[in-house]
Amino acid sequence: MQAAEVISQMSVPASTSPLGRFVGLLVASPGAALGFSLASAGTYFVAPPAVAALAAGCTGALLVSAAVGLVLSDLRRSTRSASSEDATKALIPALSGVPPLDETVHQLLSQITNLQETCRTAEQSSKEVIAKQRILTDNIAAAVVLRGPTDTLVYCSPYTEVLTGYSLREMFERPRDFFLEIVHPEDRERYERALKIGALGEAFQIRHRLLHKTGIEMWVETRTVPILGEEGEVSQSLSVMLDVTGAVRYQKQVEEKNRDLHDFAYMVSHDLKGPIVTIKGMLGIFEEDLRDSLSKEAEETLRHIRGATQRLEQLVASVLEYSKISSLDERSDPVALATVLQELLQHLTPQLTPIGAQIDIDGPAPMVIGEHVWLYQVFSNLLGNAIKYRDQARPLRVKVSFAFLAGGREVVVAVSDNGLGIPADKIPQMFRPFQRAHGKHIEGTGIGLASVKRVLEKCGGSVRVESREGEGSTFFVSLRAAKDSLR
């Protein structure tokens, strides 16, 4: 409806005085102006409530301005038909106790002018906001979907066409929610249940599959939040859908490789255990039957065979243990490091006393996030390596210290020793399986530090090393701090 038509419908009978007509128009205009504003805004763009309110105010101001113009026109015609003196006499009773009419009209016109300027500024600001919203939704690499109260589609961003392969016209032509038709049949029940939860005013996030128009199976992560009306009811819902097909496929590949590794380790451990047990048994029988007739050379040969068999048995056990780590679930339980280290020191005391070694705990140990048994294995490996790779020329000294990083959210445990150290060229490979720094004259499987790294990753932590050959090494274990950690 045009402004002139609105004003025409708001007119009061001609018999009413000019001041009465003005008051009638002024009283009638806000409701009509608001209806006109909302109708006009609704045919152009589904705007936010704040923008709609501004548009309504601006339109109302224009209609009030038009109404005042009509009043002024009536006043001019009235003053032309009567003498100045008669008009003054007629107006004095009506205006008794109020400012002169010209001053009132002037103030009104000034306020209307200011309101029009404010409306123009607000309109410009709303256009800029809408333009920025369109730039965002048109260029974001995600499908932005707006649904009405009956799950009908109200808006879909252009990327929705890329994600689904369907045009926007095809989406809006569907009588029901378009996405219900392309959700994978195995995920449709979960998807519908999630939509029902959203209709109750709860936000939800779900990972499911969509069938692309080309027939390709797409994985998407959908996050939906409700949009509430003035009375708290769910008026619309906003969904953002991300394409996570690549991430899901990569995750499946990793899981398959882990399963293959576990199967291989299982095969190795069980298929090789049999021959190893056979070799050890045959060695025992051979030594028992020929004990008195064996030469020194033969006894030395049998000793080497027995040692090689034991190392092979340890290697098989280590590989199986390493493969099991991949199948472990991540743990995030509060763990008292003080308890872990106390138990470990009690276990290592028989090894420390004969060699005169000393382990110092510097400061109170904090609470961390992880799993008690896993962290026991981690520090048992690190302290065991310090004992194994000690420098025979000096007494072993090990220091365990603690530091907080990232505002107290991270705990770094430093395990320092004065042992043999690690050659600089071997440091980058130390946490890979079967990598050893002193493999020629010190026994080991090369699995220990690799297992430490994998276990810490399962706890949300990490490990690194700094070392100088001939001086010693420092291993830095990073763990998440528990809420009640000592600061």
ZALUMPA-642550 format. One record per residue (C-alpha): x, y, z. Coordinates in steps of 0.001 Angstrom, whole numbers, plus 524288, in hexadecimal, padded with zeros to 5 digits. Each point is the difference from the previous one (the first is absolute). Layout:
<pts>
XYZ
...
</pts>
This chain:
<pts>
800008000080000
8054080D997FC74
801A480ABF80A20
7F56D808697F9B2
7F63F7F4DE800E7
803457FDE680E51
7FE3680E66802F3
7F366800257F860
7FAAC7F4CE8081F
80402806D280C7C
7F86B80C897FCC5
7F57A8046B80990
7F31D8069E7FC76
8012D80D6C7F9A9
7F767805FE80A6D
80AA67FDE480A10
8080A80C1A80310
80DEA8011D7FA59
805FD7FD6980D74
7F6ED7F4638021B
803717FA7E7F29F
80E728016580343
7FE6C7F8F980D04
7F8097F53D7F96B
80A487FDDD7F5A3
80AD27FFFF80A09
7F8FA7F5EB80853
7FC827F7587F468
80D058002B7F8E4
808D87F775808AD
7F7EF7F3827FEA7
7FDF0801D17F165
80E11803FE7FE42
804C17F3BC80711
7F7697F7447F77E
804D6806BD7F3C4
80E227FED08048E
7FF0D7F18F80316
7F8FB7FD107F341
80A2F8073D7F80E
80B6A7F9CF80742
7FA2E7F2577FECE
7FF59800D97F111
80E52803DF7FF0E
808177F815809B8
7FE5B7F7DF80C46
8070680981808EE
803BD7FEC280E4A
7F62480571809C7
8086280BFC802E2
800B68039D7F186
7F1557FE047FE5B
7FD4D808E780B91
8088D80ABD7FA5D
7F9317FED87F2DD
7F2CD8011F806B8
8044180C2D80750
805128067A7F3AC
7F38C7FD617F854
7F7D4804E280B50
807AC80C9E80036
7FD7C8021B7F17C
7F1687FDDF801E1
7FF9D8095B80B90
80701809F97F786
7F5CA7FE327F570
7F5298015D80A0A
805BE80CBE804F2
80089804C47F1EE
7F1797FD947FE73
7FD288074C80C90
807FC80BA97FB99
7F8E97FFDC7F2F9
7F2C980028806F2
8049380B0B808C0
8040F808127F448
7F2C87FDF17F965
7F91F8037880CC3
8078A80C98801C2
7FD60804237F1DF
7F1277FE6F8016D
7FF1B807D180C86
805C680CB880442
80C0E7FFF480870
7F85C8057B80B71
7F5307F5BE7FF14
809D97F5127FEE7
80744804F580BDF
7F385800B2807E2
7FC3B7F2597FBDF
80D197FA47803C9
801EC806D080D1C
7F5FB7F7C380783
805677F3767FA6B
80E1B80394802EE
7FDD88056680D87
80B347FBD6808CC
808827FA537F4E7
80AEE806227F7BB
7FC76806BE7F33C
7FCA47F6B47F4E3
80B07804BC7F71D
80A1E7FD3F80A96
7FA657F26580277
7FFF77FCB67F195
80DE5805197FE90
804B57F78280B3A
7F8EE7F45D7FA4A
8061F802177F2A4
80D778014280646
7FE247F33080757
7FB2C7F9427F3C0
80BD8804EB7F876
8091E7FAA580A74
7F8A67F31D80013
800F27FF067F136
80EAF8023B800A8
801447F5A580A88
7F8137F6997F7A8
808828028C7F421
80C3B7FD338082B
7F9FE7F3BB805BE
7FBAA7FB7A7F291
80DC4801CE7FACA
8059D7F88980B98
7F6377F4F87FE35
803917FF137F191
80E587FEE58039F
7FD187F553809FF
7F7C87F8817F622
80AB68015E7F5BD
80A377FAA88095F
7F7137F4B1803B1
7FE437FCB07F1B0
80EAC800917FD8B
802227F6C480B6D
7F58E7F6117FC6F
803248008B7F173
80E877FD4E801BE
8010E7F71780BDD
803C57F1EB7FCAE
7F43B7FA9D80724
7F18B7FE8C7FD6C
7F81A809CF807FE
7F1BC7FBD5800E8
7F4A0807638063C
7F39D7F867802EA
7F279804CB803B2
7F7CB7FB0780B6B
7FAB07F4AA7F7C4
80DA27FBD17FB56
7FDE08068B7F2DD
80BF5806027F9A3
800AD80ECE800EC
80DEB8026C7FB7F
80B8C7F8177FAD1
80D70805B67FD64
806117FE1A7F271
809BB7F5D580527
7F4797F6F680269
7FFE77FD7D7F15C
80E4D7FBBE8009B
7FDA87F72D80BB0
7F4047F90E7FA76
801228018A7F145
7F207805427FF43
7FC3C80DD77FC04
7F94E8091A809A6
7F3D57FFAF7F785
7FF547F1318014D
8016C8010C80EB4
7F4F9809D3801D0
7F6E67F8917F6DC
7FF627F49580977
7F36C7FFE78081A
807687FB7B80C29
80DA5801B88059C
809017FD867F46D
80ADA7FA3580860
7F71B7F53280513
7FF947FAD77F219
80EBF7FF4A7FE19
804257FB4E80D86
805DA7F2687FF5C
7F5737F5DC80356
8083A7FA8280B19
8012D80D9280629
7F22C805057FD89
7FA667FB7F80CFF
80ADF806BE807BF
7FE8780C377F7A8
7F140800D280225
801C77FDD780E94
809CA80B3780049
7F65F808EC7F8F8
7F5A97FCF380A36
80994803BE80A9C
8028480CD67F8E1
7F160802AF7FF12
7FF987FFA080EE1
809BC80B33800AD
80C7D7F8138022D
80C4E801977F7DC
805EF7F3957FA78
80BA57FB457F825
8000C7F3AA7F7E2
808F97F9607F61C
7F8AF7F9107F521
800637FCA67F1A5
7F996806BE7F46C
7FE067FA5B7F26E
805838099C7F603
7F8618019A7F35C
80AF67F8CB7F8FD
7FE3A7F4668092D
80C23802B480832
7FEAE7FD9880E95
8036980C8680769
802D78012C80E85
7FB7080CAD8065D
800A0805C080DAF
7F36280758802DE
7FEB6809D880B12
7F23C8054D80239
7FB8C80A8C8097C
7F210804DD8025B
7FBBE80E107FD9B
7F6208042080A34
7F4F5809B67FE40
7FBF180B0B8091B
7F8307F6C4808A0
80A9A7F58D80095
7FA1B7F7277F5B2
8086B7F9B67F55C
7FD69808417F3F9
80B1E7FB2C7F760
80C527F7A580080
80D6D802B87FA5C
808A87F4C97FB4D
80E2C800467FB8F
804587F3F47F87A
80E8F7FD2B7FDED
805727F6377F652
808627F67A80801
800D87F5337F5CD
80EC78012A7FEDA
801FF7FF9880EB6
7F7327F40D80197
806E17F8B77F50F
80D5180325805C1
7FB607FB7E80D68
7FB5B7F3347FA3E
80D1C7FE027F93F
807248022F80CC9
7F6F97F67F806FD
8023C7F5D47F56A
80EC9801A6800F8
7FF537FE9880EB5
7F8147F3977FE83
809CE7FAD37F61F
80B268032280942
7F9197F95B80B38
7FD0D7F40B7F7AB
80E1F7FF767FB6A
805258011B80DDC
7F68D7F58280475
804907F7167F517
80E4F8029980300
7FE707FDEE80E80
7F89D7F3477FEB8
806CF7FA557F407
80D978030580518
7FD8E7FC1D80DF7
7FE7D7F1EA7FC02
80D497FED67F948
8069B8079A80AEF
7FA797F6DE80A41
804897F4797F7B0
80DD0805757FECC
800F78026180E9B
7FB077F251802D7
809797F9A47F69C
80B42807C6805ED
7FC607FB2880D7D
7FF967F1D87FB7F
80CCF8015A7F89A
806F6805E180BC4
7FAA87F5BF8093F
803A87F4647F770
80D74804D07FBE6
80400807B080C0D
80BE57F77A80301
804CD7FEC27F1FF
7FEC180E287FB50
80C58807787FCF7
801ED80E0C8043F
7FD8C804997F20B
7F3257F88C7FF90
7FBBD8058280D1A
802FE80DDF7FB31
7F81E7FD7D7F3BC
7F46D7FB1A807E0
800DD80BEB808E0
7FF17809117F429
7F4717F8647FAB0
7F922800DB80D20
8026E80EC5800D4
7FB1E802367F223
7F3D37F81B802F1
7FD268081B80C21
801D080CD07F886
7F6D57FB387F55B
7F5F77FC4980A31
800FE80D9580621
7FEB78066A7F2AA
7F3B77F85F7FCC4
7FA0D803B080D23
803A580E597FDF3
7FA07800717F25D
7F3657FA2280515
7FF93809BD80B37
8029480B667F6BD
7F5127FBC87F6C8
7F65B7FF3F80B46
801E480E85802ED
7F93A803CD7F344
7F38B7F92A80426
7FF7A806AE80D46
7F5A180A468026F
8045280D8A803F2
7FF808024E80E9E
7FDE080CB68074D
7FFB27FC7680E64
8067D8081280ACD
80CB37F96580408
808B28034180BA3
80DDF800447FAA4
805297FF7E80DF5
7F9F37F282801BF
805247FB2D7F2EB
80DE780462802ED
7FFAF7FAA880DE2
7FBEE7F28C7FB27
80A64800817F56D
80B00803A68095C
7FC637F4A4808DB
800A97F6E67F45B
80D42805407FB51
806CB8006D80D45
806037F24A7FE7A
80645804937F33F
8048680D4D80515
806BC7FBCF80C94
80A827F6DF7FA4E
804A380A257F60D
7FF5E80BAD80952
7F5D78071D7F786
7F75780AD080538
7F2D6805397FB39
7FBA680D4880543
7F1F0804F27FF1D
800A680EDA7FF65
7F39D805BD805E5
7F2477FABC80228
7FAAD7F8247F498
7F33D8058C7FA54
7F3657F9747FBE1
7FF387FD527F162
7F6887FA5D7F622
802BF7F2317FB33
7FF877F21180509
807767FADA80BC6
8056D7F3817F9E7
803B6806C07F34F
8078080ADB806ED
806B97F5DB8087A
804B37F95F7F37C
8049080D037FA49
8087E8040880B73
804657F1FC80271
805547FFE77F22D
806B880D3D80145
806447FCFF80D3E
803687F23B7FB8D
8070D805A37F427
8076C8094C808F6
804D97F438807B5
802DD7F7F37F3C9
8075780AB57F8C1
8077E8057980BA3
80E42803E97FF0D
808207F5F58074D
80A5E80A5A80305
7F73C807AD8095A
7F4AE7FD6880955
7F2A98014F7F9B7
7F82A80C06803E6
7F210801BA7FB5D
7F77F80BF3802AB
7F14E800CD7FDF6
7FA7680DE47FFEB
7F2E68063D7FCBD
7FBAA80C887F94C
7F2E4805E67FC2D
7FDAE805EA7F28C
7F47C805E97F87E
7FAAD8070680BDD
8006F7F3DC80881
7F8AC7F7547F659
80C117F7F87FC4E
809D17F8C380886
80DBB7FD3B7FAF2
807817F5548072A
80EAA8007F7FD55
807E37F37C8023F
80E8E803557FF94
80BA57F6DD80167
80ED1800A07FEE4
801247F3B97F7CA
806067FD0F7F2CC
7F744809697F888
7FAFE7FE687F218
807B88030D7F38F
7FA7180C0F7F93E
7FD567F8CF7F332
7F7857F5D7806F5
7F7568094E807EB
7F5B4802357F52F
7FD9C7F1487FEC6
7FFF77FC7380E75
7F12E7FED18011A
7FE707F7327F427
7FF377F12280191
80CAB7F83E7FFAE
808BB80C17800E4
80B037FEFD809F3
80B008094D803D4
809307F5C5805D3
7FC1A7F35C7F97E
80D4C7F99A7FEF6
8039F7FDC980E31
7F34280214807A2
7F47B7F6CF7FE64
7F28C805147FC57
7F4D97FE7A7F650
7FE9E80E137FB56
7F1828001780365
8004E806D380D45
8005280E617FBFF
7F6A37FD807F4AB
7F6677FA42809D9
801ED80BC8808FF
7FC3A8092D7F4E8
7F3E87F8377FC41
7FB3F7FE9F80E0B
8019180E998028C
7F854803267F3A9
7F4EB7F7A880563
8005B8089580C33
7FFE780C9A7F81F
80E6880275802CD
80D227FFDD7F8FE
80E877FD9A8022B
80CAE805B27FACE
80E587FEBD80363
80C028089B80113
80D167F95080135
80EB28017B7FEC1
8082E7F3FF7FDC7
808B27FD6080BA2
7F89C80978808FA
7F23D7FA9E80176
7F200801A37FB5E
7F395806FE8041D
7F2B37FAB27FC15
7F4AA809BB800A0
7F2AE7F9AA80210
7F468809337FDAA
7F2E87FC9380636
7F32B8070080246
7FEB78054B80DBC
7F48E7FBB28085E
7F75B80A9C805CE
804FA7FDCF80DC6
80E767FFC97FC1A
809B4806C4808E0
8038F80D707FAC1
</pts>
